[in-house]
């Protein structure tokens, strides 16, 4: 199973379209962790393609707090000018924001 869940803040979101008109949304998510008595932040690259990309572009703005991002890890490899590159990105298929959580009344929860 390849699934990752992250919570944090969205940074530098951008929406672009391929020449064939397919939407591509890219951003980073900052995830904080405590090391000894100090907070550190790790940044992970996010991507979404298609209709969900346009939805995320509308909802996930810069510095938006995200309660949970669900996606799959994908490793990408390429060569440019004789130099090999690689990266791992999270291909997002679901994202819940604080705003979405506030819109759900507590009395609707089953617990």
N, C-alpha and C positions, 0 to 999 in steps of 0.2 A: 504494500500500500504506500502510495506517495501522496501524503497530505501534510500540510503545515498550517499552523494557526499562530497568528501574531497579533499583538495589541500594541498600539503606539500612536505616533503622530505622522501624518502625511507631509512629505516635503517635495517641492518642485514638480507638481503634477503637470502633465502636458498631454494634449490630445492632438494627434496628427492623422492623416489619411494616406493610405497607400495610393499609388497611381490608379489602381482599379476601384478606389473608393471605400476600402475597408478601414474602419476606425481602429486606431491603435492608441491605447492609453498607457503612459509610462509614468512612474513616480518612484519615490523612495519612502520607506517607512522607518522611522526612528524608534527603536525598542530599547528602553532603559533597563539596566540591571545593576544591582548593588554589589560592589566588590569591596570587601572589608567595610570601611566607613565612607566610601566614595561611590557616587553614581556614575556609571559609564553608559554611553549610548552606542548601540550598533545600528548600522543602516543597511537595509536590504532593498534590492531593486525589485520593483513590481511591474507587471505588464498584464494587460488584458486586451483582447482582440474581439472586434465585432460589436454587436449591440450592447453588450455589457460594458465595453470600453466607453461608449457614449454616456451610459448611465453613471459610471464611476466619475467621469469628467464633470458631470453636473453635481454630484453629491460629495465627492472627496476633494475638497479644495485645500490649498496650502495651509499647513498647520492644523488641519482638521484632526480631532481625536477620533481614533478608530478603536472600538471595543474589541472587535475581532475581524481579522482578515483570514479567509480560508483560501488555500490555493495548492498548487502542485509545484514542486521544484523541478526545474529543467536546466541541464547543463548545456551551454552553447559553446561550440568550438569553431574557430575560423583562423585563417591565415591572411595576413595583409603585409605586403612588401617583404615577404620572407620571414616575418615574425609570427609565431603562433600565439594566439590569444584564447582565453576561455573565461567564462563567467557562469555563475549560477543565479537564476532569477526565479521569482515566485510568480507563476501564472495564476492570477487571481480569478476565482469564480464566485466569491461571495464576500461582502464587506458590510459590517454593522457599525454605524456611527453612534455617538452619544445622542445626537439629535433624534435618531430613530428610536433609541431606548426611551427618551423622554416622551415621545409621541405615544408610547404604549402605556396605558394606565395600569397601575399596580394591581387593581382589582381584577384584571383580566388574566393574571397569572394563576396557574393551577396550584400554587403552594403558598 
